[in-house]
Amino acid sequence: MTRCTLFVDGASRITGFSIKGHSGYAEEGSDIVCAGISALVITTENALCQLLKLSPTERGGEDGFLEVLLPEKMTEAQMHDAQLLMNTLHIGLENIAQAYPDYVRLTVRKVR
């Protein structure tokens, strides 16, 4: 199962996300659930970097694990645009989790 976690601060802003595990829907290379999640996550991270010129903190390396956190210092405009991207990611992950509940779990975790 793939566990997706969105980190939300006290102002209801998504400040990061983590993805852990493989869905197990199909064999590697044929798993449409993992492919969909990967496409959303990679596109979101690339957009944060390339379009908004942000440098999010990224942790990964373990098989099936990635964590991306927004930088603490951003302009108001960057935060606004980052929230559009992060909320789009939220919608996409939510849609996949609803369509494949045995393979994906999405949680929202409050952070400081």
C-alpha positions in Angstrom: 0.0 0.0 0.0 1.1 3.5 -0.7 0.8 5.9 2.2 0.5 9.6 1.2 0.6 12.2 3.9 0.0 16.0 3.4 1.4 18.3 6.1 -0.9 21.2 6.9 -0.1 24.1 9.1 -2.3 26.1 11.4 -3.3 28.4 8.6 -4.6 25.4 6.6 -1.7 25.7 4.1 -0.1 22.5 2.8 3.5 22.8 3.7 4.8 19.5 2.3 4.0 15.9 1.7 5.4 12.4 2.0 4.9 9.3 -0.1 5.9 5.9 1.2 5.6 2.4 -0.1 4.4 0.7 -3.3 0.8 0.2 -4.0 1.0 -3.5 -4.9 -1.7 -3.0 -7.5 0.3 -4.7 -10.2 3.9 -5.7 -11.1 6.5 -3.0 -11.2 6.4 -1.4 -14.6 2.7 -2.2 -15.0 1.3 -0.5 -11.8 -1.0 2.3 -12.9 -1.6 3.4 -9.3 2.1 3.9 -8.6 2.5 5.6 -12.0 -0.3 8.0 -11.3 1.0 8.9 -7.9 4.5 9.3 -9.2 3.4 11.5 -12.1 1.5 13.8 -9.7 4.3 14.0 -7.1 7.1 14.6 -9.7 5.2 17.2 -11.6 4.3 19.1 -8.4 7.9 19.1 -7.2 9.2 20.1 -10.6 6.7 22.9 -10.8 7.7 24.2 -7.4 11.3 24.4 -8.5 11.0 25.4 -12.1 7.9 27.7 -12.1 8.1 29.2 -8.6 11.9 29.1 -8.3 11.6 27.5 -4.9 14.1 25.0 -3.4 12.0 22.6 -1.3 13.7 20.3 1.2 13.6 16.8 -0.2 14.3 13.5 1.5 14.2 10.2 -0.2 16.5 7.5 -1.4 14.7 4.6 0.2 12.7 2.5 -2.2 9.2 4.0 -2.4 9.8 7.0 -0.1 9.9 10.7 -0.8 9.3 13.7 1.4 9.1 17.2 0.1 8.8 20.3 2.4 8.2 23.9 1.2 11.0 26.3 2.2 10.3 28.4 5.3 11.0 31.7 3.6 8.8 32.5 0.6 7.2 35.6 -0.7 3.4 35.9 -0.4 3.1 35.4 -4.1 5.2 32.2 -4.0 3.1 30.9 -1.1 -0.1 31.6 -3.0 1.2 29.8 -6.1 2.7 27.0 -4.1 -0.8 26.4 -2.5 -2.4 26.1 -5.9 0.1 23.4 -6.8 -0.2 21.6 -3.5 -4.0 21.7 -3.5 -3.9 20.3 -7.1 -1.7 17.5 -5.8 -4.2 17.0 -2.9 -7.1 16.6 -5.4 -5.2 14.2 -7.6 -4.1 12.0 -4.7 -7.6 12.1 -3.2 -9.0 10.9 -6.5 -6.6 8.0 -6.8 -7.1 7.0 -3.1 -10.9 7.0 -3.7 -10.6 4.9 -6.9 -8.1 2.5 -5.4 -8.8 2.4 -1.6 -7.1 -1.0 -1.1 -3.9 0.3 -2.5 -3.6 4.0 -1.4 -4.2 5.7 1.9 -4.2 9.5 2.0 -3.9 11.3 5.3 -3.7 15.0 6.3 -1.4 15.7 9.3 -1.4 19.0 11.2 2.0 20.5 11.8 3.3 23.6 13.5 
